[in-house]
Structure formats: C-alpha cells, structure tokens
C-alpha cells in the first residue's frame, strides 16, 4: 500500500540503486561504464536544454497572446457601439456597456503566463528527453561489443530485480495466509 505513493518508495529505490551499482561494477568494463555515463549525461543535458527552450517558447507565446488580447480590446473599445435596440413594435431597450467586463485583467495575464510556461516546460522537456534518448542510443551503439555487454548486464539486473520482487511477493502471501486476509 505504501509503495503506491512516490514519497514512500525511498527504501526500494535505494535497494535497486545498490543492485544496479553491483552490476555496473561486476558485469561491465570501465570503458562500458564511461559509455553509460556519457549517454546518461546526454539525456540529462538534452532534457534540461529542452525544458529551458520550452519555458522560453511558452513565455513568448503568452506575451504574444496578451498583446493580441490587448489589441483586440483596444479596437473593441474604440469602435462605435449601439446604445439601444429598437423592436418591430416600436419599443426600445437600452444595451448595457460591457467594455469593462471584456478588459484583460491581471489574473488572466497571470494564468496565461503560468499555463503557457508550464505547457512549454512539459513539451520542451519531453522533446528534449526524446532527443537525448536518441543521442544516448547512438552513443551506446557505436561499439557493438560494448552494447552486447551492456545489454547482458541489464538483463542480469532485470532478472535480479524480478527475483527480489518474487521473494517479496512470496513473503507477503505467507503473511496473508497467517493472518487470513
């Protein structure tokens, strides 16, 4: 139950990190570890750069949108508006002036800047992650022998992780049998 929330998964991530370090040390050469560090650095760099560009693009779009809204409002305010409506039977009704309700507000500007920059952050970060992953793949695939060793080490790591998970699940099922849950 507690593993469903990220805040409570720290113990498990430490175990997995330790297991991964063991496989890095025992199953790979130093040159393979250097290739993996370089590939990981490329992913991180691309994601950071993409995030920065995404936030910048989001803010640029928000500024453009705000200036367009302001221009439309100024044009609406300057144009001549009807003040009353005349019906076919001769009655007239006044039309309220809604100019003040259409004015861009500080709250709408703040929401625009916030949501456009968050959207840009998400889009840029994801695109950066994709380009970084592609670049990291090319780095790893340059040396076919190193790639094979890395794949073998990863398979061994996954096997060990699954074995630990099986042990944990078997331990939980024994506890359930004891308590009858």
Secondary structure, DSSP 4 states (H G I P E B T S, - for coil): -GGGSGGG-HHHHHHHHHHHHHHHHHHS-HHHHHHHHHHHHHHHHHHHHHHHHHHHHHHHHHHHHHHHHHHHHHHHHHS----EEE-TTS-EEEPPP-HHHHS--HHHHHHHHHHHHHHHHHHHHHHHHHHHHHHHHHHHHTSHHHHHHHHHHHHHHHHHHHHHHHHHHHHHHHHHHHHT-
